[in-house]
Amino acid sequence: MLVNNITIPATCEPVTIAVRKTDSGILTEEGYKVTPLLQGGAHVNPVKIGEVEGTLRWTGTNYADTNGIWTFTRSVAGEAVTIKRPTAVRTAFDRLHNQPSEVMILFIGQNGGYADLTDLIRMHQQMISHFKGKEYLVLGLSTGTESQRAEYEKQMKQAFGRRFVSLREYLAHPVYDTDGKTVISCYGLDDAGLDPTDADIERIKQGQVPQTLLADSVHYTAATKTVIGTMLYKKMIELGILEQ
């Protein structure tokens, strides 16, 4: 994210970074407009603009509020700073956790923001290039059916190999009865110790994550998050990213 042509006050008063109604979002180096903090974002703050640390805030009442603005408020009073050239907004997560000892787990794409799969893969690769560590995993989206996600998963596997983990494939992977044909559960439900509903079984047959594992149409229950975390821990041991 970039800011330009603003003056950070000497006092701890907010300065407007972008107005959603007129700017649509905060400009980035590639010319995109991004909309941080609409649904939280503890990884963002405190940010730094130049050498001034402070809080980036979204004033909207919810993610869809077109009257919201993004402001920056410095943490400690000091001399006023005038930004006359494009200057990066550096997030807390990037400043503190982009380190050689860290492991990066990428999980993006559900909400769009990319032109096509080639563009989405390019975004992943840019993050990997920016990361100072060498260990990472790329998580695949868990929405949709097997057929709907076929091309996406094919291209992601080609791009990232064993470091790509399809959450849809794992959570919805069928568990068969002794006849080897009758679907009785899936990895996700089995790991969570949950019994499938009839509707769950039909979803599993389509390669779709069962509703019992979801809090709504997209987001996971607490039990599912534990299943995913445990699976990823084992995967990282398998790849030599972590030691047991």
C-alpha positions as CSV (number, residue, x, y, z in Angstrom):
1,M,0.0,0.0,0.0
2,L,1.2,3.5,-0.8
3,V,0.3,7.0,0.5
4,N,1.2,10.3,-1.0
5,N,0.5,14.0,-0.6
6,I,-0.5,13.9,3.1
7,T,0.8,15.6,6.2
8,I,1.0,13.5,9.4
9,P,0.2,15.9,12.2
10,A,2.6,16.5,15.1
11,T,-0.2,15.5,17.5
12,C,-1.9,12.1,17.7
13,E,-4.8,13.2,15.4
14,P,-6.0,11.0,12.5
15,V,-5.2,12.0,9.0
16,T,-7.2,10.6,6.0
17,I,-5.5,8.1,3.9
18,A,-8.3,7.2,1.5
19,V,-12.0,7.7,1.2
20,R,-14.0,4.7,0.0
21,K,-16.7,6.6,-1.9
22,T,-14.2,8.6,-4.0
23,D,-10.9,6.6,-3.9
24,S,-12.5,3.1,-3.6
25,G,-9.5,1.9,-1.6
26,I,-5.8,2.5,-0.8
27,L,-3.5,2.5,-3.8
28,T,-0.8,-0.2,-4.2
29,E,2.5,-0.2,-6.0
30,E,1.0,-2.2,-8.8
31,G,-1.9,0.2,-9.3
32,Y,-4.5,-1.9,-7.6
33,K,-6.9,-0.5,-4.9
34,V,-7.1,-2.5,-1.7
35,T,-9.5,-2.3,1.2
36,P,-7.9,-3.5,4.4
37,L,-9.6,-3.8,7.8
38,L,-13.1,-4.3,6.5
39,Q,-13.5,-7.6,8.4
40,G,-10.9,-7.1,11.1
41,G,-7.1,-7.5,10.6
42,A,-5.0,-7.8,13.8
43,H,-2.0,-8.5,11.6
44,V,-2.1,-4.9,10.2
45,N,-1.4,-2.7,13.1
46,P,0.7,-0.9,14.2
47,V,1.8,0.2,10.7
48,K,4.7,2.5,9.8
49,I,4.6,5.2,7.2
50,G,8.1,6.2,6.7
51,E,9.5,6.2,10.2
52,V,6.3,7.2,11.9
53,E,4.5,4.4,13.7
54,G,0.7,4.4,14.2
55,T,-2.7,2.9,13.6
56,L,-4.4,2.4,10.3
57,R,-8.2,2.5,10.9
58,W,-11.3,1.9,8.9
59,T,-14.2,4.1,10.2
60,G,-17.0,2.3,8.4
61,T,-19.7,0.6,10.4
62,N,-19.2,-2.7,8.4
63,Y,-17.4,-4.0,5.4
64,A,-20.0,-2.6,3.0
65,D,-20.2,0.9,4.3
66,T,-19.5,3.2,1.4
67,N,-19.1,6.2,3.8
68,G,-16.1,4.8,5.6
69,I,-12.6,6.2,5.3
70,W,-9.2,4.9,6.1
71,T,-7.2,7.1,8.6
72,F,-3.7,7.0,10.1
73,T,-3.1,8.1,13.7
74,R,0.5,8.3,14.9
75,S,1.2,6.5,18.2
76,V,3.5,9.2,19.7
77,A,3.4,12.9,19.2
78,G,6.4,14.5,17.4
79,E,7.2,16.7,14.5
80,A,4.7,17.0,11.6
81,V,5.8,14.9,8.6
82,T,4.8,15.8,5.0
83,I,4.7,12.9,2.6
84,K,5.5,14.3,-0.9
85,R,6.4,11.1,-2.7
86,P,4.7,7.6,-2.8
87,T,5.6,6.0,0.6
88,A,4.8,2.5,1.7
89,V,2.5,1.6,4.5
90,R,4.4,-1.2,6.2
91,T,2.2,-3.5,8.3
92,A,3.1,-5.0,11.7
93,F,3.0,-8.6,10.3
94,D,5.4,-7.8,7.5
95,R,7.8,-5.9,9.7
96,L,7.8,-8.3,12.5
97,H,7.3,-11.7,11.0
98,N,9.0,-11.5,7.6
99,Q,12.0,-13.3,9.0
100,P,14.2,-16.2,7.9
101,S,13.1,-18.3,10.9
102,E,9.4,-17.9,10.1
103,V,7.1,-20.2,8.1
104,M,4.7,-18.6,5.7
105,I,1.2,-20.1,5.0
106,L,-0.6,-18.5,2.1
107,F,-4.4,-18.7,1.9
108,I,-5.8,-16.3,-0.6
109,G,-8.3,-16.1,-3.5
110,Q,-11.7,-16.7,-2.0
111,N,-12.8,-13.1,-2.3
112,G,-11.4,-12.6,-5.8
113,G,-9.3,-9.6,-6.6
114,Y,-7.4,-11.3,-9.5
115,A,-8.1,-11.5,-13.2
116,D,-7.6,-15.2,-13.7
117,L,-5.7,-18.2,-12.4
118,T,-2.5,-17.0,-13.9
119,D,-2.9,-13.7,-12.1
120,L,-3.7,-15.5,-8.8
121,I,-0.6,-17.7,-9.1
122,R,1.5,-14.6,-9.8
123,M,0.2,-13.0,-6.6
124,H,1.2,-16.1,-4.6
125,Q,4.7,-16.1,-6.3
126,Q,5.2,-12.4,-5.4
127,M,4.5,-13.1,-1.7
128,I,6.9,-16.0,-1.8
129,S,9.5,-13.8,-3.4
130,H,9.0,-11.1,-0.9
131,F,9.3,-13.5,2.0
132,K,12.7,-13.6,3.7
133,G,12.3,-17.2,4.9
134,K,12.4,-20.3,2.7
135,E,9.6,-22.4,4.2
136,Y,6.1,-22.0,3.1
137,L,2.8,-23.7,2.3
138,V,0.1,-22.7,-0.1
139,L,-3.5,-23.6,0.9
140,G,-6.1,-24.3,-1.7
141,L,-9.7,-23.0,-1.4
142,S,-12.2,-25.3,0.2
143,T,-15.4,-24.1,-1.5
144,G,-16.9,-25.6,-4.6
145,T,-17.1,-29.2,-5.9
146,E,-14.4,-31.4,-7.3
147,S,-15.4,-30.5,-10.9
148,Q,-15.7,-26.8,-10.1
149,R,-12.2,-26.6,-8.6
150,A,-10.5,-29.0,-11.1
151,E,-8.6,-26.5,-13.2
152,Y,-7.8,-24.3,-10.2
153,E,-6.3,-27.2,-8.3
154,K,-4.4,-28.5,-11.4
155,Q,-2.7,-25.2,-12.0
156,M,-1.9,-24.6,-8.3
157,K,-0.3,-28.1,-8.1
158,Q,1.7,-27.4,-11.2
159,A,2.9,-24.1,-9.8
160,F,3.7,-25.1,-6.2
161,G,4.0,-28.9,-6.2
162,R,3.9,-30.6,-2.8
163,R,3.8,-27.3,-1.0
164,F,0.2,-26.8,-2.3
165,V,-2.4,-28.3,0.1
166,S,-5.9,-28.4,-1.2
167,L,-8.2,-28.0,1.8
168,R,-11.2,-29.0,-0.3
169,E,-9.5,-32.3,-1.3
170,Y,-8.5,-33.1,2.2
171,L,-11.7,-32.1,4.1
172,A,-14.0,-33.7,1.6
173,H,-11.9,-36.8,0.7
174,P,-14.3,-39.7,1.0
175,V,-14.1,-42.5,3.5
176,Y,-15.6,-45.8,2.2
177,D,-17.3,-48.7,3.8
178,T,-15.6,-52.1,3.6
179,D,-17.0,-52.7,0.1
180,G,-14.7,-49.9,-1.1
181,K,-17.6,-48.2,-2.9
182,T,-20.1,-46.8,-0.3
183,V,-19.3,-43.4,1.0
184,I,-19.7,-43.3,4.8
185,S,-17.8,-40.2,5.8
186,C,-14.8,-38.0,4.8
187,Y,-11.4,-37.1,6.2
188,G,-12.6,-33.9,7.8
189,L,-15.6,-35.4,9.6
190,D,-13.6,-38.5,10.6
191,D,-10.7,-36.4,12.0
192,A,-13.3,-34.3,14.0
193,G,-15.1,-37.4,15.3
194,L,-18.4,-36.3,13.8
195,D,-21.1,-38.3,12.1
196,P,-22.2,-37.2,8.6
197,T,-25.8,-36.3,7.8
198,D,-27.4,-37.6,4.6
199,A,-26.9,-34.2,3.1
200,D,-23.2,-34.4,4.0
201,I,-22.8,-37.7,2.2
202,E,-24.3,-36.2,-0.9
203,R,-21.9,-33.3,-0.8
204,I,-18.9,-35.6,-0.2
205,K,-19.9,-37.6,-3.3
206,Q,-19.5,-34.3,-5.2
207,G,-16.1,-33.6,-3.7
208,Q,-17.7,-30.8,-1.6
209,V,-16.9,-30.0,2.0
210,P,-19.9,-31.2,4.2
211,Q,-22.0,-28.5,5.8
212,T,-21.3,-30.1,9.3
213,L,-17.8,-28.8,9.0
214,L,-18.9,-25.2,8.1
215,A,-20.2,-22.4,10.3
216,D,-21.9,-20.9,7.2
217,S,-21.4,-21.4,3.4
218,V,-17.6,-20.7,3.6
219,H,-16.2,-20.4,7.1
220,Y,-15.1,-23.2,9.3
221,T,-16.3,-24.4,12.7
222,A,-13.9,-24.4,15.6
223,A,-13.6,-28.2,15.2
224,T,-12.7,-27.9,11.6
225,K,-10.0,-25.3,12.3
226,T,-8.5,-27.9,14.7
227,V,-8.6,-30.6,12.0
228,I,-6.9,-28.3,9.5
229,G,-4.3,-27.2,12.0
230,T,-3.4,-30.8,12.9
231,M,-3.3,-31.8,9.3
232,L,-1.0,-28.9,8.4
233,Y,1.3,-29.7,11.3
234,K,1.7,-33.2,10.1
235,K,2.2,-32.0,6.5
236,M,5.0,-29.7,7.6
237,I,6.7,-32.5,9.4
238,E,6.4,-34.7,6.3
239,L,8.0,-32.0,4.1
240,G,10.8,-31.3,6.6
241,I,9.6,-27.8,7.3
242,L,9.1,-28.6,11.0
243,E,10.8,-31.2,13.3
244,Q,8.7,-33.5,15.4
